[in-house]
Amino acid sequence: MSGSTFTLRLLGATATLMLAAACGSSTVTSGAGQSATPNSPTSPPGGVLGVARTSLGPALVDSKGFTVYMLTADTPGHSTCSAQCLQYWPLVPAPAAIRAASAQGVSAAVTATKATTGASMAAAGGWPLYTFVKDKAPGDVSGEGVRTFGGTWYAVSPSGTAIKAAPAGVPAASTPSGSPGNGY
């Protein structure tokens, strides 16, 4: 897709959202009365981030509904995930226009930062964002608590902080210390 096509689609999505807001339309995601199974993410057309209910509670998801993670070895605005790391933890690409990057329910500031490869990636609350290749369906949280590539991976809350809880009935996954990448 060319840059001008992406920009045009992004502008169209932004205009649609503004029109919906002006008409008083809204989408509400509530955890009350819902099971711990994922629901449809609240993400604008063309948006990068949304919020979905997972077994960990509300979590940030990418435009396809997959759980978004942060790495404790990173620092706000700085990714440490190498090219090898990115094979297992693909970055969430930054949109051309950050203003349209998040949906209702995302309270974290959504920004862009650079991956170690130089690619532009999304960040929430300053933290670089990734997905996990072992998550096979929207709402999966198999990356929660994994210890590899110099830190621990956590799903990200709508406020841009780590969700530090093991999924219900599933122990936090880990790899032996000193052996990044084991278990892949």
Protein Blocks (a to p, Z undefined) as FASTA:
>chain_A
ZZklmmmmmmmmmmmmmmmmmnopacdddfehpafbdcdddddehiabdcdddfkbpcdd
dfkopacdddfkbcehiafbdfklmmmmccddddfblklmpcehiabdcdddddfkopac
ddeehiacdddfklmbghiaklgopagehiacddddfkopacddddehiacddddehiah
ihZZ
